[in-house]
Amino acid sequence: MKLSGNKNQCRTCDTYFNSNTAFDMHRTGKHGLNRRCRTPAEMLALGMFINIYGYWVSEPMRKKFYAKTDTV
């Protein structure tokens, strides 16, 4: 996969993430003590999922709809 922008790959588990937020969510534990990658089941339980491009994401993209108003 091509990595650009905030997309990244964990060098520990080789998993791809669509954002720094998703990457950070997949790590758990204290640095230097018990830091590790979450399992896919743990990430799903957090509400994360794999998008159509194969990247883990922290939440679905939400489309914002704005009402068109006429102001005079």
C-alpha beads as a LAMMPS data file, in Angstrom:
LAMMPS data file: protein, C-alpha beads

72 atoms
71 bonds

1 atom types
1 bond types

-500.0 500.0 xlo xhi
-500.0 500.0 ylo yhi
-500.0 500.0 zlo zhi

Masses

1 110.0

Atoms # bond

1 1 1 0.000 0.000 0.000
2 1 1 1.112 3.528 -0.663
3 1 1 1.511 5.616 2.477
4 1 1 0.945 9.355 2.283
5 1 1 -0.436 12.080 4.515
6 1 1 -1.465 10.617 7.879
7 1 1 -1.622 7.029 6.615
8 1 1 0.872 4.781 8.355
9 1 1 1.928 1.222 9.035
10 1 1 2.815 -0.236 12.415
11 1 1 6.328 -1.697 12.289
12 1 1 5.469 -4.107 15.100
13 1 1 2.348 -5.779 13.670
14 1 1 2.577 -4.579 10.011
15 1 1 -1.022 -3.286 10.131
16 1 1 -2.031 -0.248 8.052
17 1 1 -3.897 2.741 9.508
18 1 1 -5.714 5.620 7.837
19 1 1 -4.777 8.176 10.504
20 1 1 -2.511 8.851 13.442
21 1 1 -5.587 8.607 15.673
22 1 1 -6.347 5.075 14.471
23 1 1 -2.694 4.110 14.888
24 1 1 -2.622 5.450 18.450
25 1 1 -5.885 3.659 19.289
26 1 1 -4.384 0.313 18.274
27 1 1 -1.600 0.553 20.851
28 1 1 -2.248 -0.235 24.507
29 1 1 -0.268 -0.544 27.723
30 1 1 2.426 1.545 29.370
31 1 1 5.612 2.478 27.531
32 1 1 8.548 0.380 28.687
33 1 1 6.319 -2.034 30.622
34 1 1 3.611 -3.812 28.678
35 1 1 3.080 -1.768 25.494
36 1 1 1.627 -3.837 22.669
37 1 1 -0.597 -3.798 19.602
38 1 1 -4.267 -4.572 20.085
39 1 1 -5.695 -7.635 18.377
40 1 1 -8.208 -7.188 15.545
41 1 1 -10.963 -8.310 17.945
42 1 1 -9.904 -5.626 20.454
43 1 1 -9.877 -2.943 17.746
44 1 1 -13.336 -3.986 16.537
45 1 1 -14.590 -3.791 20.124
46 1 1 -13.375 -0.161 20.213
47 1 1 -15.482 0.623 17.143
48 1 1 -12.586 0.575 14.705
49 1 1 -12.917 -1.156 11.348
50 1 1 -11.104 -1.718 8.065
51 1 1 -12.225 0.602 5.278
52 1 1 -12.646 -0.396 1.632
53 1 1 -8.999 0.494 0.970
54 1 1 -7.661 -1.919 3.599
55 1 1 -6.759 0.640 6.260
56 1 1 -7.947 0.447 9.857
57 1 1 -9.890 3.587 10.760
58 1 1 -10.967 4.964 14.120
59 1 1 -14.520 5.785 13.049
60 1 1 -16.591 6.041 9.871
61 1 1 -16.384 9.233 7.885
62 1 1 -19.508 11.236 8.385
63 1 1 -20.881 13.355 5.619
64 1 1 -22.058 16.748 6.718
65 1 1 -25.100 18.082 4.992
66 1 1 -25.833 21.758 5.010
67 1 1 -29.179 23.244 4.143
68 1 1 -29.052 25.717 1.341
69 1 1 -30.641 28.918 2.553
70 1 1 -31.472 32.047 0.713
71 1 1 -30.710 35.189 2.623
72 1 1 -31.818 38.513 1.243

Bonds

1 1 1 2
2 1 2 3
3 1 3 4
4 1 4 5
5 1 5 6
6 1 6 7
7 1 7 8
8 1 8 9
9 1 9 10
10 1 10 11
11 1 11 12
12 1 12 13
13 1 13 14
14 1 14 15
15 1 15 16
16 1 16 17
17 1 17 18
18 1 18 19
19 1 19 20
20 1 20 21
21 1 21 22
22 1 22 23
23 1 23 24
24 1 24 25
25 1 25 26
26 1 26 27
27 1 27 28
28 1 28 29
29 1 29 30
30 1 30 31
31 1 31 32
32 1 32 33
33 1 33 34
34 1 34 35
35 1 35 36
36 1 36 37
37 1 37 38
38 1 38 39
39 1 39 40
40 1 40 41
41 1 41 42
42 1 42 43
43 1 43 44
44 1 44 45
45 1 45 46
46 1 46 47
47 1 47 48
48 1 48 49
49 1 49 50
50 1 50 51
51 1 51 52
52 1 52 53
53 1 53 54
54 1 54 55
55 1 55 56
56 1 56 57
57 1 57 58
58 1 58 59
59 1 59 60
60 1 60 61
61 1 61 62
62 1 62 63
63 1 63 64
64 1 64 65
65 1 65 66
66 1 66 67
67 1 67 68
68 1 68 69
69 1 69 70
70 1 70 71
71 1 71 72
